Amino acid sequence: RDVAETARDRGASAAMTVQGDVTDPESVDGLFAAVEAELGSVDVLVNNVGDFAPAHWADLEFETWNRVLETNLNGTYLCSKRALPGMRETEYGRIVNVGYASSEQGLVSPENFPYFVAKKGVLMFTRMLAADTRDDGITVNAISPYVVENSDEFPEELPRDRPASFEDLIAPLYFFLDPDSGYVSGENLEVDGGWLPETV
């Protein structure tokens, strides 16, 4: 409710919040149906849900391993799949997926390994979907931050001596969502402050 109120305070003509499980197809369908009934077709989708498991891969329970993969990758797939029919009908849509700054290079670590796997999958899905929707008036792009201000853990050294702020992520997000960015699709923009991820 607070998010919806803030959106209205900032000029949104209408806003609402919904809650559900992005790993469950029926729940995802219910989320979209509720939004469509209240606000109309979904023109913009930002896939920014995903769990994190900062432990050695061999110490993770199978349920934790699956949860990280399902929330980051399957959630992106399910929400995008549900949004596409309406976007194709209107011949307009913007999808932005959230990756991770080392995913482009494929760098991984034994710590938090399923997260790296899932985010690499998100980038592959982004490029596939961009190609699959290139004639539909839809763009699909990704934003890949390193460490953000609300992260659970912070490394000792950060680029520019700080994590990325939400404002740092908003500028590229607005660019991808802009109606004038209709020829930009399949791109991944790393928002990492110049981080050189030789190790992760």
matplotlib code that plots the C-alpha trace (Angstrom):
import matplotlib.pyplot as plt

x = [0.0, 2.8, 4.4, 1.1, 0.5, 4.0, 3.4, 0.2, 1.9, 4.5, 2.0, 0.7, -2.9, -3.6, -1.5, -1.9, 0.2, -0.2, 1.5, 2.1, 4.6, 6.5, 7.5, 3.9, 2.2, -1.3, -0.1, 1.5, -1.6, -3.6, -1.2, -1.5, -5.3, -5.7, -3.6, -5.3, -8.8, -7.8, -5.4, -5.7, -3.0, 0.5, 2.8, 5.9, 7.4, 10.5, 11.6, 13.4, 12.6, 15.2, 16.6, 20.2, 22.2, 25.7, 27.0, 29.3, 27.3, 28.0, 26.5, 23.2, 20.1, 18.5, 15.4, 17.6, 19.4, 16.0, 14.6, 17.4, 17.1, 13.3, 12.9, 15.6, 15.2, 11.8, 10.1, 11.5, 10.3, 6.8, 6.1, 7.5, 5.5, 2.3, 2.9, 3.6, 0.1, -1.2, 1.9, 1.7, -2.0, -1.2, 2.1, 3.9, 5.9, 8.9, 10.5, 13.6, 15.3, 17.7, 20.9, 24.3, 27.4, 29.7, 27.1, 28.3, 31.8, 30.4, 32.6, 31.4, 32.4, 31.7, 29.9, 26.4, 26.8, 23.2, 22.6, 25.4, 23.9, 20.4, 21.6, 23.5, 20.3, 18.5, 20.8, 20.5, 16.7, 16.8, 18.6, 16.4, 13.3, 14.5, 15.0, 11.7, 9.8, 11.7, 8.7, 6.1, 6.8, 8.4, 11.9, 13.6, 16.8, 18.7, 20.3, 23.1, 24.2, 27.1, 26.2, 23.1, 22.4, 19.8, 22.1, 22.4, 26.2, 28.9, 32.4, 35.3, 36.1, 33.5, 33.8, 33.7, 33.6, 29.9, 27.2, 24.9, 22.0, 18.4, 18.9, 21.9, 19.6, 16.7, 18.5, 19.2, 15.8, 14.1, 16.2, 15.1, 11.4, 11.4, 9.1, 11.9, 14.2, 12.2, 15.3, 17.3, 16.6, 18.7, 21.1, 22.6, 23.8, 26.1, 25.7, 28.8, 30.7, 33.6, 34.1, 36.5, 35.3, 38.5, 37.1, 33.6]
y = [0.0, 2.4, 1.8, 2.5, 5.6, 6.9, 6.2, 8.2, 11.0, 11.2, 11.6, 8.1, 8.3, 4.9, 2.4, -0.8, -3.5, -7.2, -10.1, -13.7, -16.4, -15.9, -19.5, -20.8, -20.4, -20.1, -17.4, -15.5, -15.7, -14.4, -11.5, -10.4, -10.9, -8.7, -5.9, -6.3, -6.0, -2.9, -1.1, -2.7, -4.5, -4.7, -2.6, -2.8, -5.7, -5.4, -8.9, -8.0, -10.9, -13.5, -15.2, -15.2, -18.0, -16.8, -20.2, -22.8, -24.8, -28.1, -26.8, -25.8, -27.8, -28.9, -26.8, -23.7, -24.5, -24.8, -21.7, -19.5, -21.0, -20.8, -17.3, -15.8, -17.7, -19.4, -16.3, -14.3, -16.9, -17.2, -13.5, -12.8, -15.6, -14.3, -10.7, -11.4, -12.1, -8.7, -7.0, -8.8, -7.8, -4.1, -4.4, -2.7, -3.8, -3.3, -6.0, -5.4, -8.3, -7.8, -9.8, -9.6, -7.8, -10.8, -12.8, -11.5, -13.0, -16.2, -15.8, -17.9, -18.8, -21.8, -19.3, -18.5, -20.6, -21.2, -17.4, -17.1, -19.9, -18.3, -14.8, -16.2, -17.9, -14.6, -13.0, -15.9, -15.7, -11.9, -12.3, -15.2, -13.3, -10.1, -12.1, -13.9, -10.6, -8.4, -8.0, -7.5, -4.0, -5.4, -4.8, -7.1, -5.9, -6.4, -4.3, -6.0, -4.4, -5.5, -4.5, -2.4, -0.4, -2.9, -5.9, -8.4, -8.5, -5.9, -6.7, -4.8, -2.9, -1.3, 0.6, 4.3, 3.4, 2.7, 0.3, 1.3, 3.4, 2.9, 6.1, 4.6, 1.8, 4.1, 6.0, 2.9, 1.5, 4.6, 4.4, 0.9, 1.7, 4.9, 4.6, 6.1, 3.1, 0.8, -0.4, -1.3, -4.9, -7.8, -5.6, -6.0, -2.9, -3.5, -0.9, -1.8, 1.5, 0.2, -3.0, -5.4, -8.9, -11.0, -12.8, -12.9]
z = [0.0, 0.8, -2.6, -4.3, -2.3, -3.1, -6.8, -6.7, -4.8, -7.5, -10.3, -11.2, -12.3, -10.7, -8.7, -6.8, -5.1, -5.4, -3.7, -4.8, -5.6, -8.8, -8.9, -9.1, -12.5, -10.9, -8.5, -11.4, -13.4, -10.4, -10.0, -13.6, -13.7, -10.7, -12.3, -15.6, -14.0, -12.1, -14.4, -17.9, -19.9, -18.6, -20.8, -18.6, -16.6, -14.4, -13.2, -10.0, -7.6, -6.5, -3.5, -2.4, -0.6, 0.4, 1.5, -0.1, -2.7, -0.9, 2.3, 0.7, 1.3, -1.9, -1.1, -0.8, -4.1, -5.8, -4.3, -5.6, -9.1, -9.1, -7.8, -10.0, -13.3, -13.2, -11.8, -14.7, -17.2, -15.7, -15.4, -18.9, -20.4, -18.7, -19.8, -23.5, -24.8, -23.8, -25.1, -28.4, -28.7, -28.2, -30.2, -27.4, -24.3, -22.2, -20.2, -18.1, -16.2, -13.3, -13.6, -11.8, -12.8, -13.3, -15.3, -18.6, -18.1, -16.6, -13.5, -10.5, -7.0, -4.7, -2.5, -3.7, -6.8, -7.7, -7.8, -10.4, -12.4, -12.3, -13.3, -16.2, -17.2, -16.9, -19.4, -21.9, -21.5, -22.1, -25.4, -26.5, -25.7, -27.4, -30.6, -30.2, -29.8, -32.3, -34.6, -31.9, -30.7, -27.5, -26.1, -23.6, -21.8, -18.6, -15.9, -13.9, -10.7, -8.5, -4.9, -4.2, -1.1, 0.2, -0.2, 2.6, 2.5, 1.5, 0.4, 2.1, -1.1, -3.3, -6.5, -5.8, -2.1, -2.0, -3.2, -6.1, -5.0, -6.3, -8.2, -10.0, -11.3, -12.2, -15.0, -17.2, -16.3, -17.6, -20.7, -21.5, -20.7, -22.8, -25.9, -27.9, -27.1, -29.3, -31.3, -28.2, -27.3, -26.0, -24.2, -20.8, -19.0, -16.0, -13.2, -11.2, -10.7, -12.8, -10.9, -12.5, -11.4, -11.7, -8.7, -7.3]

ax = plt.figure().add_subplot(projection="3d")
ax.plot(x, y, z, "-o")
ax.set_aspect("equal")
plt.show()
